[in-house]
Amino acid sequence: MSGCDEHEIADFSRVVGGQTLQVNALLIGNTILMGVMVGIGAYGHHYRHHPLTRFLFLGATILFLPIVSYTVSITNNQNIVTVLSSRNRMVTGLCRSNHRFMVLLCATVVQIVGINTTAIVAADVREGRSIPPPTVLLVQAIWTTYLGFNIIKGPNAMSLQNAIKYITLLAIFSPFPLIFAKIVLKYYAWYHAKQAFAFGRNPRLIVGYMEQLPDRSYHAEVAGEYTPPLLIVSREDTMLVEKQPHGYRMCNTADRTRINNNAGLVTIDKVWELDGILLKSKTQFKDLCFSFALFKMLRCRFAKYTVTEAGFMKAQNFLWHVLLEDSDDTQILGVIASELSFLHDYYYSSLPISYSKSWIPIWSISISILSIGYCLFITMILMAYLVASGVASGAEWQVLCQVNCMGSPYGTGDTKHFGSVWFHWFDVLPLLSLGALVMLSEAREIASYICSDWTKVALLCHYISSREYPTLPKWIGLLLQCRCKLVEPWQDKMSQCSILVLRRRKTPLALLRRLIPLPEQKKNVKVPREVKAAIVNTLRSIRGDLRNGMMSLQQLGIQVGGNFLQACNAKGTSDALLSWHIATSIFEVRYPHSTTSGHASVATHLSRYCAYLVSYSPELLPDDDAWSNSMYKATKKDAERVLSGRIAKPTPELQYRHLVELLTARSKHEVLKDGAKLGEQLVEFMEGEEAGWKALAEFWCKLLLYIAPSDNLDGHAEAIARGGELVTLLWALLTHFGVVSRRKATSTTNTTTTTTATSASHVV
């Protein structure tokens, strides 16, 4: 046994086997962390702004270098292992392993994942949202390259056959040019976008440009037709620009006194001149360009400019008449949704900066294709390695050592293997998994360029400004039809919550929620078309109120004959919302609506959505966040206590009366009492089911439009990051109509202070 007894062999095995097991655990941990990075960064970007997911993403990024460095250091020192046995004798072993090569391959593949899932933003200083390429990306790339050279050229350099050695070198070092190309391209795109007037400095340019814009855009009414305002869509960098006290001034004439719109600048009026050129895609083409122009104006609000400074009023007439009077019921909300999608991309992804130069997207797609090719190459090598090494027959282990004692020369002792055939898969499976993750992230990267609205707008504006390629409209039309859900940031969904849960679920999760105080479960549903249509029709009907200041909270109610129903004891907006939500739920118990009832669908969806806002997003409401949230929890808790004594009844009328009696007699919270009173009045005073649902639908639409205006830019920015809220959609729409804030007014029926939305003429 070359001087080694079984105890010394056991001591040696315990040390080397422990290190092998430790490396396996770290490799699995690193793979899981990279999976988190890809899942959250690329495919779960709506959840990336949740505190828990932010913590996981940050942990995955920070722990990458320590894990890889420690793993490589362990595997690189396993060639010659010296162990002091329990009998105070030196046990040495010459160990050969492909472990470190697998670890380094994992490290190089991980670099691509990190670069793809990092958001880079080129914003104006006033916006405060600029995110440069993180230096950690460059540090990780340099360090990983060093680890590769250390393994190849270090004291424990590989001793492989020439053919295998060259293949290994190619596999290890091929991705480094791709990694550095990606990093350099990101740095260049960010720096150029930061300086470009169409990107980083755009808000200041838009403010100066809107100040120059002729007044004809504001009074654009000629023979019943409304001339499009000269809102900028693209190609600002083709104009001469001068610095001014309040932004930049654009000009391209010798005297620098006016804007010549015949130059390369693309504005909305040029878009509207292209009727018939894009055939069936004409409406979608116009809407997309108009959304992009509105997105640039909305950035001015996030840059802390007022609606007057940003020139919102100059586009107001056009927005009203073209999108509210000449379009269908949901087109205007689609335009605003596209606008907020552009805003989401700009503030929360790296996609927009790539369009600062026309060739950057082409290079990015090319690098992504090469990265996918590299991952396929690695997969083929691994498959060939598994077949050649005989893993399937159990003839391969992770580490193979020749153990020697008493000064015996290396290679003459016992052979000891570590990591059985099943442990050998710990070398292969993490690398295969990481390769699959990279291919998924690169596929999404390519899809984001091909199907992105940014690409469509860039091609459209290029065609408008040059008209060089007659076949370009055909390709643009095809691109307009290209849709990919993975790259669409706007979810077009509304969450639903309810105070009165009359039918308790019996699922395991529901039972767990009764034992553990978990957050209330919410339900996400697609915003129904009838809800959008009802909101737009309500907006049309109250256009005059938008100009003169909307009604106050105390004026919001339902008129039934000589009775005006309102939440009499409401101290603010949130408790009024919940009182009306409870009343709507009671009315629904009395008149269970069918799926064909449009008014009932509008009322119930908006009622539950407003309850969700109070519970989950109180920052989007006029009242104090903490007060609204605590009030919701107290109301919910009291409702659960009251409903615990509820008995099922055979008919809707009996169920309704039993519910009202319970809430009136047993509830302690004022919101529950107020809601029960309102619900009873609704049922008693309304002349039939349909009249009641119609009145409730109109009321909820007005109430949602009342709460939508806000100065809370950060709150709505967070909502956009999560994938959007219906109230944020209305907030952006009302902002373009000049309704940006609420003025305080003293109620005549209550001593509390309420707020009312005002037009931009009252708010500067």
LINLIN-V580082 format. One record per pair of residues at least 24 apart in sequence whose ideal C-beta (glycine too) atoms are under 8 Angstrom apart, sorted by the first residue. I is the first residue (numbers start at 1). J is the second residue. If there is no record, write none. Layout:
i = [I,I]
j = [J,J]
This chain:
i = [1,1,1,2,2,2,2,2,2,2,2,3,3,3,3,3,4,4,4,4,4,4,4,7,7,7,8,8,8,8,8,8,9,9,9,9,11,11,11,11,12,12,12,12,12,12,12,12,13,13,15,15,16,16,16,16,16,16,16,16,16,17,17,19,19,20,20,20,20,20,20,22,23,23,23,23,23,24,24,24,24,26,26,26,27,27,27,27,27,27,27,28,28,29,30,30,30,30,30,30,30,30,31,31,31,31,31,33,33,33,33,33,34,34,34,34,34,34,35,35,36,37,37,37,37,38,38,38,38,38,38,40,41,41,41,41,42,42,42,42,42,43,43,43,45,45,45,46,46,46,46,46,47,48,48,49,49,49,61,61,64,64,64,65,65,65,68,68,68,68,68,68,69,69,71,72,72,72,72,72,72,72,75,75,75,76,76,76,76,76,77,78,79,80,81,89,89,90,91,91,91,92,92,92,92,93,93,93,93,93,93,94,94,94,94,94,95,95,95,95,96,96,96,96,97,97,97,98,99,99,99,100,101,101,101,101,102,102,102,102,104,104,104,104,104,105,105,105,105,106,106,106,107,107,108,108,108,108,108,108,109,109,109,109,109,109,109,110,111,111,111,111,111,111,112,112,112,112,112,112,112,112,113,113,113,113,114,115,115,115,115,116,116,116,116,116,117,118,118,119,119,119,120,120,120,120,120,121,121,121,121,121,122,122,122,122,122,122,122,122,122,123,123,123,124,124,124,124,124,124,124,126,126,126,126,126,127,127,127,127,129,129,130,130,132,133,133,133,133,137,137,138,141,141,141,141,144,144,145,148,148,148,167,171,171,171,174,174,175,175,178,178,178,178,181,181,182,185,185,185,185,186,186,188,189,189,189,189,189,189,190,192,192,192,193,193,193,196,196,196,197,197,197,197,197,198,198,198,198,198,199,199,199,199,201,202,202,202,203,203,203,203,203,203,203,204,204,204,205,205,205,205,205,206,206,206,206,206,206,206,206,207,207,207,207,207,207,207,208,208,208,208,208,208,209,209,209,209,209,210,210,210,210,210,211,211,211,211,212,212,212,212,213,213,215,217,217,217,218,218,218,218,219,220,220,221,226,226,226,226,227,227,228,228,228,228,228,228,228,229,229,229,229,229,230,230,230,230,230,231,231,231,231,231,231,231,231,232,232,232,232,232,233,233,233,233,233,233,233,233,233,233,234,234,234,234,234,235,235,235,235,235,236,238,238,238,238,239,239,239,246,264,266,266,266,267,268,270,271,271,274,277,278,278,278,278,279,279,280,281,281,281,281,283,284,285,285,285,287,287,287,287,288,288,288,288,288,288,289,289,289,290,291,291,291,291,291,291,291,292,292,292,292,292,294,294,294,294,295,295,295,295,295,297,298,298,298,298,298,299,299,301,301,301,302,302,302,306,306,306,306,307,307,307,307,307,308,308,312,312,312,312,313,313,315,316,316,316,319,319,320,320,324,324,324,324,325,329,329,329,329,329,330,330,330,330,332,332,333,333,333,333,333,336,336,336,336,337,337,337,337,338,338,339,340,340,340,340,340,340,341,341,341,341,342,342,343,344,344,344,344,344,344,345,345,345,347,347,347,348,348,348,349,351,351,351,351,352,354,355,355,355,358,358,361,361,364,364,365,365,365,365,368,368,368,368,369,369,371,371,371,372,372,372,372,375,375,375,375,375,376,378,378,379,379,382,382,382,385,386,391,391,391,394,394,395,396,396,397,397,397,398,398,398,398,444,444,447,447,447,448,448,448,450,450,450,451,451,451,451,451,452,455,456,489,489,489,490,490,491,491,491,492,492,492,493,493,493,493,493,494,494,494,494,494,494,494,494,494,494,495,495,495,495,495,495,495,496,496,496,496,496,496,496,496,496,497,497,497,497,497,497,497,498,498,498,498,499,499,499,499,499,499,499,499,499,499,500,500,500,500,500,500,501,501,501,502,502,502,502,520,520,522,522,522,525,527,527,528,528,528,530,530,530,531,531,531,531,534,534,534,534,534,534,535,535,535,535,537,538,538,538,538,539,539,542,542,546,546,546,546,546,546,547,548,549,549,549,549,549,549,550,550,550,550,550,550,551,551,551,552,552,552,552,552,553,553,553,553,553,554,554,554,554,554,556,556,556,556,557,558,558,558,558,560,560,560,560,560,561,563,563,565,565,565,565,567,567,567,568,568,569,569,569,570,570,571,571,572,572,572,572,572,572,573,573,573,573,573,573,573,574,574,574,574,574,574,574,574,575,575,575,575,577,577,577,577,577,577,577,578,578,578,578,578,578,578,579,579,579,579,580,580,580,580,580,580,580,581,581,581,581,581,582,582,582,582,582,582,582,582,582,583,583,583,583,583,583,584,584,584,585,585,586,586,586,586,586,586,586,586,586,586,586,587,587,587,587,587,587,589,589,589,589,590,590,590,590,590,591,591,591,591,591,592,593,593,597,597,598,599,599,599,599,599,600,600,602,602,602,603,603,603,603,603,606,606,606,606,606,607,607,609,609,610,610,610,610,613,613,613,617,617,617,617,619,619,619,620,620,620,620,620,620,620,620,620,620,621,622,622,622,622,631,634,635,635,635,638,638,638,638,639,639,639,641,642,642,642,656,704,705,705,706,706,708,708,708,709,709,709,709,709,709,709,710,710,711,711]
j = [405,413,414,403,404,405,406,408,412,413,414,404,405,406,407,408,91,403,404,405,406,413,414,85,86,87,85,86,87,89,91,405,91,403,414,416,83,85,86,91,81,83,85,91,93,401,403,416,416,418,81,83,78,81,83,93,95,399,401,416,418,418,419,74,78,99,398,399,418,419,423,74,71,74,75,99,103,398,419,423,426,67,70,71,71,102,103,106,426,427,430,426,430,67,63,64,67,68,71,106,110,430,106,429,430,433,434,59,60,63,64,67,60,64,110,113,434,437,433,437,60,61,113,114,117,113,116,117,437,440,441,117,116,117,118,441,116,117,440,441,444,440,444,486,348,349,489,489,491,721,722,723,722,348,721,718,721,722,114,136,110,114,140,139,140,143,103,106,107,110,144,147,143,147,103,100,103,104,107,147,150,151,99,100,103,100,150,151,154,156,156,399,156,156,401,405,406,405,403,404,405,403,404,405,410,401,402,403,404,413,416,401,402,404,410,411,399,400,401,402,159,399,400,401,398,399,400,427,398,399,427,151,151,158,168,172,427,428,430,431,144,147,148,151,172,171,172,378,431,430,431,434,144,147,144,148,172,175,176,179,175,375,378,431,434,435,438,434,137,140,141,144,175,179,175,178,179,182,371,438,441,442,434,437,438,441,140,179,182,183,186,182,438,441,442,445,441,186,350,348,349,350,186,189,190,350,353,346,347,348,350,353,190,193,194,196,199,200,352,353,356,200,346,347,200,201,202,203,204,299,303,203,204,303,304,305,203,299,302,303,302,347,194,200,190,183,186,187,190,183,186,183,176,179,180,183,176,179,176,172,173,176,381,377,378,381,374,377,371,374,367,370,371,374,363,367,367,360,363,364,367,350,353,360,350,353,354,356,357,360,353,353,356,357,352,353,356,236,237,356,236,237,239,241,248,234,235,236,237,356,352,353,355,356,248,236,296,299,247,296,299,300,302,303,305,247,248,303,236,241,247,248,250,232,247,296,297,299,300,310,311,246,247,300,305,309,310,311,244,246,247,248,249,250,248,249,250,259,311,297,309,310,311,314,246,247,309,311,249,250,258,259,311,314,314,314,315,318,313,314,316,317,317,317,318,317,317,318,321,322,269,318,267,268,269,271,272,318,322,268,269,314,315,318,259,261,267,268,269,267,268,290,293,294,296,297,315,265,266,267,293,296,266,267,268,270,271,289,292,293,457,461,266,292,457,458,461,264,265,266,461,465,265,263,264,265,465,263,264,265,309,465,461,464,465,293,293,464,460,464,464,473,473,476,477,480,473,477,477,476,477,480,481,331,480,460,476,480,331,334,335,338,338,453,456,457,460,480,457,460,461,335,335,336,338,339,341,342,453,338,339,342,453,457,335,336,339,736,339,340,342,343,346,736,339,343,732,735,736,343,346,713,735,740,343,713,717,740,760,763,764,735,738,740,760,763,760,764,735,736,738,760,738,760,736,736,737,738,736,737,543,737,536,539,540,543,540,529,532,533,536,537,529,532,533,536,536,733,532,535,536,729,733,729,732,733,736,490,492,724,729,453,490,732,490,720,724,728,729,732,453,488,489,490,453,454,720,489,490,720,721,723,724,452,454,489,717,720,721,489,720,721,489,448,449,452,454,454,449,454,455,458,458,462,449,455,445,449,445,446,449,450,442,443,445,446,442,446,438,439,442,438,439,442,443,435,436,438,439,442,439,431,435,432,435,428,431,432,428,428,421,424,425,420,421,421,421,424,421,423,424,423,424,426,427,486,487,484,486,487,484,486,487,479,482,484,479,482,483,484,487,487,479,480,720,723,724,723,724,524,723,724,526,527,724,524,525,526,527,723,524,525,526,527,531,605,609,612,725,726,522,523,524,525,609,612,616,522,523,524,525,605,608,609,611,612,522,523,608,611,612,615,616,581,585,608,611,578,581,582,585,611,635,636,639,672,675,582,585,586,639,643,659,639,640,643,589,643,646,659,615,636,612,615,616,605,605,726,601,602,605,598,601,602,601,602,605,606,598,599,602,697,698,701,701,704,705,730,701,698,701,702,705,705,733,702,705,734,737,738,739,757,759,759,759,743,756,757,758,759,762,705,706,739,756,757,758,702,706,756,745,747,754,755,756,706,747,754,755,756,747,748,749,750,754,699,702,703,706,699,682,695,696,699,681,682,685,686,695,685,681,685,678,681,682,685,674,675,678,674,749,670,673,674,674,750,750,752,622,623,627,628,752,754,621,622,623,706,707,754,755,614,618,621,623,627,628,631,632,631,670,671,674,610,611,613,614,621,703,707,611,614,631,632,635,671,675,671,674,675,678,607,610,675,678,699,700,703,607,608,610,611,675,639,663,671,672,674,675,676,678,679,675,676,678,679,681,682,679,696,700,675,679,656,659,660,663,675,676,678,679,680,682,683,679,682,683,692,693,696,652,655,656,659,652,653,655,656,683,652,683,689,692,693,652,689,693,690,693,697,690,693,694,696,697,693,697,697,700,701,693,696,697,699,700,697,700,701,703,704,696,700,704,726,700,703,704,707,707,725,727,715,719,725,727,712,715,718,707,710,712,715,716,719,725,727,728,731,707,707,710,742,755,671,669,669,671,672,667,668,669,672,667,669,672,666,666,667,672,683,730,730,734,756,757,733,734,757,734,735,739,740,741,742,757,741,742,740,741]
